[in-house]
Amino acid sequence: MPQGQPSVVPDDGLTTRQRRNRPLVVVHTGIGKGKSTAAFGLALRAWNQGWPIGVFQFVKSAKWKVGEENALRVLGASGEGGTVDWHKMGEGWSWVQRDAQMDNEEKAREGWEQVKRDLAAETYRLYVLDEFAYPMHWGWVDTDEVVEVLRDRPGTQHVVITGRNAPEKLVGFADLVTDMSKVKHPMDAGQKGQRGIEW
């Protein structure tokens, strides 16, 4: 397995192993496609390692059946890798229809409170907070509080946050940030999303 070499070795008192296994906060943001897909790819890796996984879907409809949900639920129940719990917080695509979805604000806050309880209890090894950048961007959930809770989380819990417009404070705090840019998209040519590609 190829291993990258860090360009800097900080004087932090940690051994190479301790530094290597430090729990990460990962952010996938930007206007391009693939933010959630990349996070679910990490969940597949975590499942393979036997880690318990918690997916918290903010904003996307509870009725929206994404292919990754079915796949990860089946894998989680297989008994071969880690467990998978899937929590849906949203009522609809609020980033498109924000005014029509005001109860999403309350559900986002409830979802964040559940994430905080699970982090305190060390329920999962990997948390996928899908579309969680939106509630912070809109001011529904306080970014300073999110950063503080993530900074103080116990154990070896990794957290992945997806969504456009990730707040600067979150981006500055995170260990790994990917900004998905768009070069081309079929929607630019009038083509709507399709099965097997968007869901």
Disulfide bonds with the S-S distance in Angstrom:
none
